[in-house]
Amino acid sequence: MKILNKIIKYQNKYIDVELKIPHVSGHWNKDVEKAINNRISNEVINFKNQLEKEAKELEAESSKAGFEYHKYEAKTTYQVHQDKDGLLSLTLNKYIYTGGAHGNTEKVAYNIDLNTGKDIRLGDLFNKGVDYRNLISKSINKSMKENKEKYFEEVNIQSEDIKFHKDFYLSSSKLVVFYQLYEIAPYSSGIPEFKVELPKGALKAKITSINAPIKVEDKYSNESEAFSGKISENINEPVFSGLLNKKLQDKINKEVKDEILKSKAEIEKEAMDYYNSISQKEKEESKGPKYEFQVGYNVTEASDDVLSFSINYYSYTGGANGMPEKSYYNIDLKTGKRIEFKDLFKKSVDYKKVINSKINKEIAKNSVDYFKGKAGFITVKDNQKFYLYNGNLVVEFSKYEIAPGSTGMPKFVIPFSEIKNILK
């Protein structure tokens, strides 16, 4: 099998285009070969078409307004990092220039099982029971500590920040994790890459896409022009694909979208009401929007049977601190139903007694961080907030629910191995 270099290059009055596209040739399975090539080619062509469309629109607006138009640039390059042992790992760099001091580059990773044509995700790389998120986050933090000047000061990678679809590639069977421009470092640092230090036996001897091919894409949006100056919005909505049950997939995506839009509309109304209530002088003296609304997400489990993720909200409406909140989705992919906390346990057991005991034991280790008496932790509920993570049950509480704000959102990690006798 070979990787050929396909080039598309042209210029017009709107844009300069130079696309280098990897093309798989000589694969024993022509269907897999075609699927891989179509996927990569479509990503590149769609990238170019969208940018050229925007360039034409801007050129027309500039011409109409009498402004000088500066041509856009669209370029792609790629690098093949590994092509052996039934695995293709390559990265595609998508560069755009739309004016200003410099352009912007996005790196996209393709890690493909050459036997099936399916994506290999981060979790597919590791042997069962390996807490790869913890290993990766520790390795990255160690590297950043050794080169502090390259990264934003406040960055500290938590294990839960390592999503199951995290950007990575393999080079000589070594794991390299990377971040996009500005994600954890200034532009001058480029695209940060980390060669992850892993203990012997962490990675599988043979890597295949054995897990469910669930994918999630980021859908970004900001405040509309109508709310500019009134509220600052930064929304990253997850869009799932690859579920075998397409109706369930559409249902999940719709529920997530509707929930985010509802929360967005509520805080926008509050921001607009506040803006309309202040004087013109206060509006003119304002240094920026008082209100802030951020949305993100975290996928913690994605297997053939279960999808577990949270939608993470942050809102600021004035005062010393903003307010974080989470909405939890734990979905049985076989039935399509949401999993409630009580559904995890056998009906014949007093699961609350067992879980309460474990939580109280952890609280006792740092009791000063929690409220005392009735204001503190009493018991878990049938509809307790939770998520699943790498062979663990994680019980989580809202900010101020059982502890002061300085404690954040308390969470308690309980390994399945410790409660297997009460689990269904």
N, C-alpha and C positions, 0 to 999 in steps of 0.2 A: 504494500500500500504506500502511496506517495501523497504528499500535500503539494499541490500545484498553486502557483500564484496567478490569480485572475485580476487583471487591471482594467479599471474604467477611468478614463481621464478626458475632461473637456472643460471649456470655458464659454461663458456667455456674459452678457452685460449685468447679470444678476449675481453670478456665483462662479467661483473656481472649484472644480471637483477633481479629486484624485483619490480613487478608492482602490485599495489593495485587499483582495478577498481570498481567504484560503479555500481551496477546492480539493476535496478528497477524491482520489482516483485509485483504482485497482483493488477496492475492497471486495472480499469474496461474496458479500451479500449486497446486491445492487439496490435492493429496497432500502437498506440501512444507509448505504452511501448516498442515495438520492435524498433521503430524509435529512441527513446531516447537512448536505450542501444547500438544500432549499432553505433550511432554517437559518443558516448563517447568511446566505445571500439575501434572504428577505429582510433580515435585520439591517443589513448595510443599505439596501435599496430604500427601505422605508425611512431610514435615518436621512439619507440624501434627499429623498422626495419631500419630506416634511420641511427640511431646511430651505430647499429651493422654493417651495411654496411661500414660506415666510419672507424670503428675499424678494420675490416678485411683488408681494403685497407692499413691503416697505419701500421698494423702488417706486411703485406707483404713487404711494402717499407722499414720498419725498419730492417727486416730480411735480405733483399737483400743488404742493406747498412751497415750491421753489427752493428746496433744500438740496444740498449736495448728497448724493448717495454713495456709500462706501460698500464695495462688493463683499459678499459673504464668502467664506471658505468652508469646504467640507472635505475632510481627509480621513481615511482609515488606514491603519497599519495593523499587523498582527505578529505574534510570536508563538511558535510551537514549542512547548516546554517538555512534553513527553508524548511519545508515540510508540508504546510497547506494552506487552503484557495485557493486550486487549483493552487498553485505555488510551484515549486521546485527550490531552490537556493543552489548551491553547488560550491565549488572551487576545482580544480585539480592542484596539484603541480607536475611539471615535472622537475626532478633533473638529471643533467648530470655531470659527471666528466671525463675529457679528459687529466688530468695532471695539474701540477701547484700547487699553494698554496691552492686552494679551488675549489669546483665545482660551478655550476650555476643553479639557480632555476627559472623557469617561472611559474607564476600562471595564470590559465585559469578559467574564470567564466562561469557557465551555469545557466541561469535564464530562466526557461521554464514554459510556460502556460500548465498545465497538461491536460487541456480540448482539446487543439489543437496540442500540441507537438511543437509549435513554440517558437522561442526566444522572450523574453521580453527585450526590449531595454530601455535605460535610459529614453527616452522621453515618453515611455508608462506608466511610474510610476506616472506622474504628471497630475493634473487637467489642463484643457485648460486655457491658458493665464498666466500660472506660468512660470516665467523666471528662469527655473531650473539651467541653466548654470551659471547664475550670483550668484544664491544662493549657489551653490556648490563651485564655485571658491572662494567666500568670506569666506566660512566656512573652506576650506582647508588652505587658506592663514592665517587665524586666528590661526589655530592649528600649522602651521609651525612657525609662529612668536613666539608662546609660547615655542617652542622647537627648536630654531634656530640652535643649535649645531648639530642636526641630519641631516640637509639638506644642499645642495649646496647653497652657498651664493647668487648666481645670480637668483635663482628660484623665480618666481612670477607668479602664475597661473592666466591667463586671462580667461574671460568667454568663449571666442572662443576656448580655449584649451580643453574645456570639450566637446568631440565629442559625437555624438549621440550613438556611440557604445562603449563609455568609459567603462573600466573595473569596475565592481561593483558587490556586492551581497547584499542580504537582510537577516538580522538577527532579528528575532522577529519584523518584519515589519519596521525595522530601516535600513536606507540606509548606506552602507559602500562602499566607493570608494577607489581603490588601484592603485598603480603604480608598474612597474616592477623594478628589481634591476638596479641600476645605473641611472634610469630615472630622478629622482629628488634628489637622495641622494647617499652617498657612500655605498659600500658593507656592511660595519659594521652596517648600519642602517636597514639592511634587506629589506623586501618588505614593503614599507610604506602604511599604511592603515589609513583611516580617517572616523570616524563616523560623518556623515554630520548633522549639526544642521539645521532643517527645520521648518518653521512656521506651525502652525496648519492649516490644510486644503490644504497644498501643494500637498501631496500624495493622490492619488485616494483611495477611500474606498475599491474598488474592482479592482485589477490590472489584466489586460488581454493584450494579444498581438494584439491589435486592429489595429495597424499601419501596413503598408506594411512591409513584412519581408525582407527588404533589408539589406544585410550584406556587410561589407568591410573588407578585410584582408590586412595586411601589407606585402609587398614584398620588402625585403631589399637587397641592393647590394652595393659594394664598388668598388674602382678602380681596374682594372685588373692588372696583373703583368707587362704587357707591359707599363703601365703608372705609375708604382710605382716610387716615387721620383720626378715625374713631376707634378702630380696633386693629390690632396686629394679629394675623392668622397664619399659622404654618401647619398644614394638614398633610399627613402621610397616611393614605388609606390603603390597606392591603386588598389585593384582588387575587383570589385563588384560582388556580387552574390545575388540570391533571387529575381531578377526582374521577373515578370510574362512573359514579352516579352524577350525571350532568345536571339533573334537576336539583339535586341536593347542593351541588356546587353553585348554581345560580341562586338558590335560596339563601345560602350562607353569604354570598357577596351582596345580595339585596338587603339582607338584615343588617349587615355591617354598614353599608352605605346609608340606609335609612336612619340608623341610630346616630351616625356621625352628623348627618344633615339636621336631625332634630336638635342635637346638642348645639350645633353651630347656630341654628336659627334662634335658639333661646338666648345665647349670650350676645348675639348680634342685636337682638331687640333691646336687651338690657343696656348695651353700649350706646345704641341710638337714643334711647330714652334719656340716658345721662347726658349725651352730647346736646340734645335739644333743650335740656334743663339749665345749662350754664349760659352765661352772658357771652356776647360777641367778643368782649375784651378778654374773657377767660379762654375762649377758643383761639384767639390770636396769640395769646401769651403761652399757650400750651406748647411744650417742646416735643410732643408726640402723643400717640394714642394712649389713653389710660388703661384700656382693656387689652388683654392678651389671651389668645386661645391657641393651644397647640394639641395636635393629635398624632400619636404614633402607635406602634403595635409591637408585639413580641410573640413569635411562634415558638412554643416550648416542646411540642410533641406533634409529630406527623408520621403516623404509621399506617398500615393497612386497615387498622381497626379504629383508631382514635385520632382526632385533630383537636389540639388544645392550644389556645392562644388568647391573648388579652388585647383590648383596645385601651390605650393609655392616654388619658386626658390631663391637660394642665391648663388651668384658667387663673387669670389674675384680674381682679376687679378693684384694686386699690389696697392700701394697707402695707404691712411689712412683708407679707409672704403670699404667694399664690397657693392654689389648692390642686393637688394631684388626685385623680380618681381613676379607677380601672373598671372595665366591663369584661367579664370572663366568658369565654366560649369553650366548652368541653363537649365535643360532639362524637357520638357513636356513629362511625361511618357505615356500619352494617344496617342500622335501623334509621339513621338520619335524625335521631332524637338528641336533644340536649341532655347531658349527664348531670344530674343533681348530686350534691355531696352524699346524700343518703343512699344513692344508687350504687355507690362503690362497695357497699358492705353487705354481708350476709344479714338476712332479716332476723336470724336467731341470736345475734350478738349485740351486746351493749357497746356499740362502736364509740359513742360519745365518751364513755368512761375511759376507754383506751386512748383516744386522741387527746382528750383533756389532760390526762396524766402526762403525756409526752410534751404537750405545750407548757404545762405548769413547771415541768422539770427544766425546760429551757429558760423560761421566765426567771426562775429562781437563780440562774447563773448571773443574771444582770437585772435584778429586781428594781434598781433605781431608775431604769429606763421605762418603767411601766406604771400605770395608775394602780392605786391600791383599792381594795374593797370592791364595792358595787360598781365603781367607775372603771375598774380594770377588767381583766379576763374572767369570765364566769364559766362559759361553756361554748362549744361549737354548736351550730344550728343545722337543721336538716338541709337548709339551703345555703350553707356556709360557702364563702368565697374561696375558691381553690383553683389550682391548675396542676397539670401533670408535667414532669420534667425529668427525663433521663432516668427512669426507674424510681422516681420519687413522687410522693404526694406533697404538694406545697400548699399549706394553709396560709392565707393572707388576710390582713385586716386593713380597713381604711385608716387614713391619717386621723388621729384623735380618737379612734374607736376604743382602743384599750391602752393608749400611751400618749404622752405629750407630743407636740409637733416635731420636736427635735429628734424623736425616734423614727420619724417617717412613717412608712407603711410596714408594720411588723409582719414578718413572714416566718414560718416554721417548716423546715424541710424534714419530712419523715420518709425514710427509705421503705419501699414496698416490702423488702425482706424482713423488716421489723414488725410488719402488721399483716403478713401474708395469711395468717390464720383467720383473720376477720374479713378479708377481701373476698368478693365473689369470684 
